[in-house]
Amino acid sequence: SAVISQKPSRDICQRGTSLTIQCQVDSQVTMMFWYRQQPGQSLTLIATANQGSEATYESGFVIDKFPISRPNLTFSTLTVSNMSPEDSSIYLCSVGDLQGLSEAFFGQGTRLTVV
Amino acid sequence: AQTVTQSQPEMSVQEAETVTLSCTYDTSESDYYLFWYKQPPSRQMILVIRQEAYKQQNATENRFSVNFQKAAKSFSLKISDSQLGDAAMYFCAYRTLESYNTDKLIFGTGTRLQVFP
């Protein structure tokens, strides 16, 4: 399994500002994933972060709005830029395919409220 | 593209009773994984059970079991002897095995399960 630490666990931010969310894994992983969960809804993949290359974004998500860093095999950050109230969501990081396991493991999520 | 559908936004069950949550999916692939995840109010996503598509036998984990019907593309979760701690959002998820990005999960919209004493 994997232990994933995500910071901050929650934040309230002013519109127009940016927030960087950190995700630390206790083992080396090739891929890390960032999901958004809007209030009362399911998880939607924002992007896949590979170490040493640019993140791959899903349709509807762009790098200027959600820049991602992946400096090494155990760490990633997601920045939510120029925030608006519509960005209020839970953001979760995830890793998968550890030691041949099929399931994904998740951080505890960051609850973001934009006012 | 693959899709996952959960047609029950909310379900309720009495403690110690059995409840079944529905999930259907659409795919043209023959090999894939299916999962049920639980998300309690703490927001932590917890794996409940997994099923490999190539296995005909239904997966079972203690009080949790699935009814996997590959031809019908159905993957329901049965919770037996329900406990108060089972109350949570339950998400059905699909993982492809037939592309480079094989770790990506596609989630259903979720079912909120309430458990009454």
Interface residues (C-beta under 8 A of the other chain):
Chain A: M31 F33 Q41 S42 L43 T44 L45 T48 T56 I90 L92 S94 V95 G96 D97 S102 E103 A104 F106 Q108 G109 R111
Chain B: Y33 F35 S42 R43 Q44 M45 L47 R50 E52 F91 R95 N101 T102 D103 K104 L105 F107 G108 T109 G110
